[in-house]
Amino acid sequence: MMHKYKNSEAKNCLVDKHIVFLGDSRIRQLFYSFIKIINPQVKEEGNKITSAFILQRIKSWTEGSVAKPHIIVAGAATWSIKIHNGSNEALTQYKINITAIAPLLEKLAKSSDVYWVLQDPVYEDMLSESRKMITNEKIDAYNEAAVRILNSSSRNSKAKVKVFSVSKLIAQETIMKSSDGLHLPESSRDTNAMILMNVYCNKIMKPIDGSCCQPQPPLTLIQKLAFCFFTLSIIGYLIISLIHRNNYRKNKSCTDLEMGEEKKPAINTPNVSTLEMLLHSFCKLGLIMTYFYLCDRANLFMKENKFYTHSSFFIPIVYILVLGVFYTENTKEVMIKLTLCLVILFDSLSVNF
């Protein structure tokens, strides 16, 4: 679930942070959408930069004494496709440039958050004549080359360049609303910028409704002890139950020595010991707690905004009380209706809490 950051929250998260955006006009638009979260009055301006400039700037951070940025957002391809008329030689040179940049970006990733933005698809029918060579096939080839090269090194698995692919996924649904077929509509750019803000700031600000990008919390000591206890309870119950059932099965059939025939014992169930009943109860409790633990994991199940109101809490309770006061029926029927009411109550609470 994505948290919508206010400008005050964004300022608190990014205070004293050095943030750099490197790329073409698409990265420039992402930059301004990101900045407008902090200051909505900013006006867009700026020029495109080339891959050579990107390489030069990155080298200055890794080899020189220039202070390293805290966040680096980079990406480029469409400008290269355009000025080289979509030639295969341009793609080959692009691979060479990415190969040269990759180890430098990995070096920066040890101390900074480095994101490589994949290229968004284009709406080819709306492209101007000067951009007709920018096709989705070419963009896919450039994206594939970037992902393969950036993820090929295994020198330091913890210092990896993060591939920012969400913009590409959003563009697949919204590029038809583009004004020129190349650049995303403003609403989509704002969503990308907010996601980028969540990716970096959620682990710092830890908003309640911002669970999409927070790292999974480690298991606490109590959780580990509870897991060990319930695991041992399940193992103990299975062992005792298996032994008990085997002993019962051996004694179930008895042979009539005098008649030489097998008697049919009365149908009954094996006696359950107190320890077995206790372990069985612990097993049920462990499964219930495991279910609630898994349901609380945002990385496994989607979360939604939940709100509490007095009416949604008390109306179902009053409804159950009214049923209990004015209806006197068979116990089984009452229990069925009460169960249905409880289901309605818990369903209401799950949506509104």
Disulfide bonds with the S-S distance in Angstrom:
Cys13-Cys201 2.04
